[in-house]
Amino acid sequence: MNTRVLIFLSISALFHSAALADSVMLFSESEAEKLTYDEVSFDSIAPGINAVKMRGTSSSSNKINGPIVKLHQPKLDSSKGSNHISVETPTPLHIQFIANNANIDMESLEVEARKGIFSKSLTKKVLPYFVNHSINIEQLNIPSGNFLISILINDVEGNKTIATYRLSVK
């Protein structure tokens, strides 16, 4: 009987640990205070930021060379601009990186939140969930506020993509 209880408790702890592993706190409340924009500033400066910038050598100026950043979840809120995301926390995060002209340089991923001269690297938080050219987090916890999040990824030829999103968290 004691062996069965011990096995049950061990299995329960294992499942509980696995569930917690899929819950990620993006940054602390104090970091959020430094990174959040007030509504007026967020509405006035953030819409001018391009959702995706791609750089690299090209024979045609219309050709995109860098990897493609495809945001599956959360969904973009097109009513507030092409790069705006409105969420409640926690939210799932699923981003896919698609090779374009060359293989993706898996070591080049950089994710950061920024406001003016202050920035916070979020790469170490999401890196464990960067598998098979995707970031998959079941429960991403983010303090409430308005944030600017940038994702940078290169391919092995040095072509760079920077995707910047305006994130409103309630």
Backbone as CSV, one residue per row, in Angstrom:
resi,resn,N_x,N_y,N_z,CA_x,CA_y,CA_z,C_x,C_y,C_z
1,MET,0.820,-1.199,0.000,0.000,0.000,0.000,0.861,1.260,0.000
2,ASN,1.874,1.330,0.841,2.745,2.501,0.888,3.496,2.687,-0.422
3,THR,3.855,1.593,-1.071,4.552,1.669,-2.355,3.652,2.294,-3.406
4,ARG,2.368,1.907,-3.405,1.410,2.472,-4.370,1.225,3.973,-4.152
5,VAL,1.130,4.381,-2.911,0.976,5.805,-2.585,2.211,6.572,-3.026
6,LEU,3.367,6.034,-2.787,4.614,6.673,-3.182,4.707,6.800,-4.706
7,ILE,4.331,5.746,-5.419,4.333,5.787,-6.896,3.344,6.828,-7.388
8,PHE,2.140,6.855,-6.790,1.133,7.834,-7.184,1.636,9.262,-6.957
9,LEU,2.211,9.508,-5.804,2.728,10.845,-5.503,3.867,11.225,-6.441
10,SER,4.716,10.292,-6.787,5.823,10.552,-7.715,5.300,10.912,-9.102
11,ILE,4.314,10.150,-9.565,3.725,10.426,-10.879,3.016,11.767,-10.861
12,SER,2.283,12.056,-9.793,1.597,13.354,-9.685,2.588,14.508,-9.710
13,ALA,3.689,14.375,-8.995,4.717,15.418,-8.980,5.330,15.595,-10.360
14,LEU,5.526,14.499,-11.075,6.083,14.568,-12.423,5.161,15.337,-13.357
15,PHE,3.845,15.035,-13.317,2.894,15.750,-14.161,2.794,17.214,-13.765
16,HIS,2.849,17.507,-12.473,2.798,18.891,-11.998,4.024,19.662,-12.492
17,SER,5.204,19.046,-12.453,6.432,19.686,-12.939,6.353,19.943,-14.432
18,ALA,5.797,18.995,-15.174,5.663,19.162,-16.624,4.720,20.308,-16.950
19,ALA,3.634,20.441,-16.169,2.690,21.530,-16.405,3.341,22.874,-16.121
20,LEU,4.137,22.957,-15.048,4.811,24.211,-14.719,5.868,24.566,-15.761
21,ALA,6.458,23.572,-16.391,7.503,23.818,-17.380,6.964,24.572,-18.579
22,ASP,5.670,24.453,-18.858,5.075,25.139,-19.992,4.526,26.510,-19.616
23,SER,4.764,26.971,-18.404,4.350,28.286,-17.963,5.603,29.141,-17.775
24,VAL,5.661,30.244,-18.499,6.851,31.092,-18.492,6.461,32.517,-18.129
25,MET,7.185,33.118,-17.176,7.005,34.525,-16.840,7.979,35.309,-17.695
26,LEU,7.460,36.149,-18.595,8.306,36.839,-19.560,9.242,37.841,-18.898
27,PHE,8.718,38.645,-17.983,9.547,39.548,-17.190,8.799,39.921,-15.928
28,SER,9.528,40.472,-14.968,8.952,40.777,-13.656,8.104,42.051,-13.708
29,GLU,7.342,42.249,-12.647,6.524,43.459,-12.521,7.396,44.722,-12.545
30,SER,8.543,44.688,-11.860,9.411,45.871,-11.830,10.010,46.143,-13.216
31,GLU,10.345,45.086,-13.948,10.834,45.271,-15.326,9.714,45.810,-16.204
32,ALA,8.495,45.326,-15.986,7.341,45.794,-16.760,7.116,47.291,-16.562
33,GLU,7.313,47.767,-15.340,7.143,49.202,-15.076,8.093,50.042,-15.919
34,LYS,9.320,49.546,-16.116,10.309,50.276,-16.925,10.031,50.149,-18.418
35,LEU,9.393,49.054,-18.824,9.205,48.766,-20.246,7.866,49.206,-20.814
36,THR,6.876,49.452,-19.945,5.535,49.741,-20.448,5.402,51.187,-20.923
37,TYR,4.619,51.343,-21.961,4.295,52.666,-22.512,2.940,53.090,-21.984
38,ASP,2.765,54.400,-21.717,1.424,54.884,-21.407,0.631,54.874,-22.711
39,GLU,-0.684,54.954,-22.610,-1.556,54.828,-23.794,-1.235,55.852,-24.880
40,VAL,-1.016,57.113,-24.491,-0.763,58.172,-25.477,0.542,57.918,-26.223
41,SER,1.615,57.623,-25.493,2.907,57.355,-26.135,2.830,56.117,-27.019
42,PHE,2.175,55.080,-26.516,2.068,53.820,-27.257,1.307,54.026,-28.562
43,ASP,0.204,54.762,-28.491,-0.603,54.994,-29.688,0.083,55.923,-30.681
44,SER,0.937,56.826,-30.189,1.538,57.799,-31.101,2.851,57.337,-31.719
45,ILE,3.712,56.648,-30.981,5.000,56.276,-31.567,5.049,54.849,-32.095
46,ALA,4.377,53.941,-31.441,4.484,52.538,-31.845,3.891,52.221,-33.213
47,PRO,2.794,52.870,-33.671,2.270,52.490,-34.983,3.237,52.751,-36.137
48,GLY,4.191,53.628,-35.945,5.143,53.925,-37.005,6.216,52.873,-37.174
49,ILE,6.250,51.900,-36.292,7.275,50.868,-36.357,6.831,49.789,-37.328
50,ASN,7.709,49.447,-38.254,7.392,48.395,-39.210,7.260,47.065,-38.494
51,ALA,6.282,46.268,-38.914,6.077,44.955,-38.298,7.256,44.037,-38.587
52,VAL,7.756,44.023,-39.805,8.856,43.135,-40.158,9.830,43.872,-41.057
53,LYS,11.116,43.796,-40.726,12.178,44.348,-41.563,13.108,43.214,-41.922
54,MET,13.459,43.141,-43.183,14.377,42.095,-43.607,15.530,42.734,-44.360
55,ARG,16.742,42.254,-44.055,17.924,42.802,-44.710,18.767,41.671,-45.257
56,GLY,19.557,42.001,-46.240,20.472,41.021,-46.812,20.799,41.405,-48.241
57,THR,21.718,40.696,-48.829,22.072,40.984,-50.204,20.979,40.488,-51.128
58,SER,20.703,41.245,-52.171,19.644,40.883,-53.103,19.880,41.548,-54.440
59,SER,19.560,40.837,-55.503,19.669,41.436,-56.835,18.427,42.250,-57.157
60,SER,17.366,42.036,-56.408,16.114,42.754,-56.602,15.712,43.395,-55.283
61,SER,15.340,44.668,-55.325,14.984,45.360,-54.086,13.680,44.841,-53.497
62,ASN,12.850,44.145,-54.293,11.591,43.618,-53.792,11.723,42.215,-53.197
63,LYS,12.863,41.611,-53.354,13.053,40.245,-52.895,13.377,40.218,-51.404
64,ILE,12.691,39.367,-50.684,12.931,39.207,-49.254,13.937,38.084,-49.075
65,ASN,15.019,38.362,-48.345,16.071,37.366,-48.184,16.093,36.682,-46.838
66,GLY,15.758,37.386,-45.783,15.854,36.821,-44.442,14.781,35.786,-44.166
67,PRO,14.919,35.073,-43.045,13.900,34.101,-42.663,12.540,34.782,-42.470
68,ILE,11.487,34.017,-42.643,10.130,34.526,-42.458,9.705,34.246,-41.017
69,VAL,9.164,35.265,-40.352,8.670,35.127,-38.982,7.151,35.063,-39.075
70,LYS,6.579,33.923,-38.694,5.129,33.734,-38.770,4.573,33.562,-37.366
71,LEU,3.794,34.537,-36.935,3.157,34.511,-35.620,1.818,33.782,-35.745
72,HIS,1.711,32.620,-35.098,0.469,31.852,-35.109,-0.413,32.206,-33.917
73,GLN,0.200,32.309,-32.732,-0.524,32.675,-31.521,0.350,33.548,-30.666
74,PRO,-0.145,34.571,-30.037,-1.511,35.069,-30.164,-1.730,35.707,-31.526
75,LYS,-2.961,35.925,-31.864,-3.320,36.489,-33.158,-3.083,37.998,-33.158
76,LEU,-2.731,38.506,-34.333,-2.595,39.953,-34.499,-3.972,40.605,-34.403
77,ASP,-4.017,41.797,-33.825,-5.249,42.575,-33.704,-5.217,43.647,-34.788
78,SER,-5.708,43.312,-35.972,-5.606,44.216,-37.124,-6.400,45.501,-36.943
79,SER,-7.332,45.537,-36.004,-8.097,46.765,-35.786,-7.220,47.874,-35.205
80,LYS,-6.047,47.494,-34.643,-5.158,48.485,-34.030,-3.830,48.616,-34.767
81,GLY,-3.729,48.059,-35.975,-2.504,48.151,-36.754,-1.985,46.783,-37.140
82,SER,-1.102,46.761,-38.121,-0.636,45.495,-38.679,0.280,44.709,-37.752
83,ASN,0.821,45.357,-36.725,1.754,44.661,-35.838,1.296,44.676,-34.380
84,HIS,-0.009,44.835,-34.147,-0.530,44.954,-32.791,-1.123,43.630,-32.306
85,ILE,-0.809,43.301,-31.055,-1.333,42.096,-30.411,-1.994,42.526,-29.111
86,SER,-3.243,42.103,-28.887,-3.951,42.356,-27.630,-4.222,41.012,-26.973
87,VAL,-3.769,40.851,-25.709,-3.936,39.566,-25.024,-4.312,39.769,-23.564
88,GLU,-4.828,38.693,-22.994,-4.952,38.561,-21.555,-3.921,37.527,-21.150
89,THR,-3.412,37.658,-19.947,-2.373,36.740,-19.507,-2.967,35.657,-18.622
90,PRO,-2.540,34.418,-18.714,-1.504,33.909,-19.615,-2.054,33.720,-21.023
91,THR,-1.135,33.683,-21.974,-1.486,33.496,-23.372,-0.531,32.479,-23.987
92,PRO,-0.999,31.704,-24.945,-0.057,30.819,-25.641,0.801,31.633,-26.598
93,LEU,1.998,31.159,-26.858,2.882,31.791,-27.827,3.376,30.718,-28.791
94,HIS,3.102,30.935,-30.075,3.589,30.027,-31.109,4.086,30.877,-32.273
95,ILE,5.399,30.866,-32.464,6.034,31.596,-33.565,6.820,30.589,-34.386
96,GLN,6.632,30.630,-35.688,7.349,29.735,-36.595,8.331,30.562,-37.423
97,PHE,9.539,30.034,-37.586,10.562,30.667,-38.408,10.750,29.798,-39.650
98,ILE,10.600,30.402,-40.809,10.641,29.652,-42.060,11.853,30.102,-42.864
99,ALA,12.686,29.125,-43.244,13.860,29.436,-44.068,13.376,30.002,-45.396
100,ASN,14.094,30.995,-45.895,13.696,31.639,-47.137,14.697,31.289,-48.235
101,ASN,15.859,31.901,-48.225,16.883,31.627,-49.229,18.006,30.745,-48.708
102,ALA,18.102,30.626,-47.402,19.164,29.823,-46.792,18.638,29.278,-45.468
103,ASN,19.318,28.293,-44.928,18.924,27.708,-43.654,18.984,28.740,-42.540
104,ILE,18.129,28.558,-41.554,18.070,29.472,-40.414,19.262,29.218,-39.499
105,ASP,19.875,30.303,-39.049,20.954,30.228,-38.061,20.302,30.175,-36.682
106,MET,20.180,28.969,-36.146,19.466,28.762,-34.884,20.100,29.527,-33.720
107,GLU,21.397,29.810,-33.815,22.106,30.507,-32.739,21.837,32.012,-32.741
108,SER,21.224,32.530,-33.804,21.088,33.984,-33.944,19.842,34.565,-33.283
109,LEU,18.941,33.735,-32.783,17.688,34.234,-32.223,17.945,35.226,-31.092
110,GLU,17.286,36.372,-31.187,17.299,37.382,-30.122,15.875,37.892,-29.954
111,VAL,15.408,37.936,-28.721,14.088,38.468,-28.409,14.279,39.506,-27.315
112,GLU,13.678,40.689,-27.496,13.816,41.720,-26.468,12.578,42.590,-26.390
113,ALA,12.370,43.127,-25.204,11.368,44.158,-24.974,12.146,45.451,-24.811
114,ARG,11.603,46.545,-25.371,12.355,47.796,-25.259,11.430,49.003,-25.150
115,LYS,11.981,50.011,-24.502,11.318,51.308,-24.384,12.422,52.345,-24.289
116,GLY,12.517,53.178,-25.302,13.571,54.188,-25.324,14.937,53.535,-25.247
117,ILE,15.754,53.986,-24.301,17.096,53.417,-24.168,17.110,52.156,-23.309
118,PHE,15.989,51.852,-22.642,15.933,50.674,-21.786,15.463,49.471,-22.601
119,SER,16.182,48.352,-22.483,15.743,47.121,-23.131,16.013,45.953,-22.201
120,LYS,15.267,44.901,-22.410,15.398,43.687,-21.604,15.442,42.507,-22.570
121,SER,16.538,41.765,-22.539,16.637,40.566,-23.356,15.717,39.493,-22.785
122,LEU,14.919,38.915,-23.662,14.007,37.845,-23.278,14.446,36.514,-23.892
123,THR,15.585,36.536,-24.551,16.063,35.368,-25.288,16.215,34.155,-24.385
124,LYS,16.836,34.311,-23.217,17.049,33.168,-22.325,15.727,32.570,-21.847
125,LYS,14.687,33.401,-21.753,13.379,32.904,-21.315,12.725,32.022,-22.375
126,VAL,12.876,32.397,-23.654,12.192,31.659,-24.719,13.066,30.586,-25.377
127,LEU,14.377,30.672,-25.210,15.292,29.744,-25.873,15.003,28.269,-25.587
128,PRO,14.649,27.885,-24.360,14.341,26.470,-24.127,13.134,25.966,-24.938
129,TYR,12.316,26.882,-25.435,11.112,26.529,-26.189,11.310,26.709,-27.696
130,PHE,12.543,26.980,-28.110,12.889,27.168,-29.522,13.356,25.826,-30.068
131,VAL,12.438,25.090,-30.684,12.703,23.759,-31.188,12.117,23.634,-32.595
132,ASN,12.871,23.010,-33.488,12.395,22.788,-34.860,11.902,24.079,-35.521
133,HIS,12.676,25.125,-35.399,12.379,26.418,-36.029,11.093,27.063,-35.520
134,SER,10.681,26.744,-34.297,9.478,27.333,-33.711,9.700,27.607,-32.228
135,ILE,8.979,28.608,-31.739,8.884,28.842,-30.302,7.460,28.462,-29.916
136,ASN,7.335,27.538,-28.966,6.024,27.091,-28.501,5.978,27.144,-26.980
137,ILE,5.166,28.058,-26.456,4.968,28.166,-25.014,3.466,28.119,-24.774
138,GLU,3.030,27.182,-23.946,1.598,27.011,-23.691,1.013,28.158,-22.882
139,GLN,1.734,28.605,-21.854,1.244,29.681,-21.002,2.346,30.704,-20.779
140,LEU,2.254,31.792,-21.502,3.199,32.889,-21.347,2.548,33.931,-20.447
141,ASN,3.154,34.155,-19.287,2.645,35.134,-18.324,3.380,36.448,-18.511
142,ILE,2.593,37.514,-18.687,3.160,38.831,-18.943,2.416,39.837,-18.057
143,PRO,3.144,40.668,-17.323,2.456,41.700,-16.542,1.649,42.616,-17.470
144,SER,0.602,43.228,-16.944,-0.222,44.109,-17.773,0.567,45.353,-18.170
145,GLY,0.257,45.854,-19.359,0.910,47.043,-19.886,0.981,47.012,-21.394
146,ASN,1.652,48.017,-21.946,1.847,48.153,-23.388,3.336,48.051,-23.677
147,PHE,3.724,47.060,-24.472,5.130,46.749,-24.678,5.484,46.672,-26.155
148,LEU,6.744,46.921,-26.429,7.304,46.774,-27.762,8.248,45.571,-27.709
149,ILE,7.949,44.535,-28.497,8.726,43.297,-28.497,9.350,43.106,-29.870
150,SER,10.655,42.870,-29.908,11.361,42.635,-31.167,11.946,41.231,-31.189
151,ILE,11.849,40.600,-32.351,12.407,39.264,-32.569,13.358,39.372,-33.749
152,LEU,14.593,38.971,-33.542,15.604,39.016,-34.587,16.062,37.589,-34.877
153,ILE,16.162,37.260,-36.162,16.658,35.937,-36.568,17.415,36.096,-37.886
154,ASN,18.527,35.386,-38.020,19.349,35.421,-39.240,19.300,34.068,-39.928
155,ASP,19.694,34.076,-41.192,19.970,32.798,-41.834,21.482,32.612,-41.871
156,VAL,21.938,31.460,-42.344,23.367,31.153,-42.308,24.180,32.023,-43.270
157,GLU,23.527,32.730,-44.184,24.221,33.639,-45.091,24.251,35.066,-44.558
158,GLY,23.710,35.281,-43.362,23.749,36.602,-42.743,22.554,37.477,-43.035
159,ASN,21.571,36.985,-43.772,20.351,37.758,-44.007,19.562,37.810,-42.708
160,LYS,19.075,38.991,-42.372,18.477,39.246,-41.057,17.016,39.644,-41.190
161,THR,16.204,39.147,-40.277,14.815,39.568,-40.165,14.596,40.087,-38.753
162,ILE,13.977,41.263,-38.655,13.587,41.810,-37.367,12.079,42.025,-37.409
163,ALA,11.361,41.313,-36.559,9.905,41.479,-36.453,9.620,42.202,-35.147
164,THR,8.896,43.313,-35.229,8.576,44.108,-34.043,7.072,44.140,-33.870
165,TYR,6.641,43.838,-32.641,5.214,43.795,-32.358,4.879,44.716,-31.200
166,ARG,3.717,45.344,-31.283,3.163,46.141,-30.194,2.254,45.211,-29.404
167,LEU,2.532,45.038,-28.144,1.829,44.076,-27.312,1.089,44.782,-26.186
168,SER,-0.240,44.651,-26.183,-1.065,45.196,-25.103,-1.573,44.033,-24.266
169,VAL,-1.236,44.064,-22.971,-1.609,42.978,-22.065,-2.573,43.532,-21.016
170,LYS,-3.698,42.846,-20.873,-4.714,43.270,-19.882,-4.638,42.402,-18.660
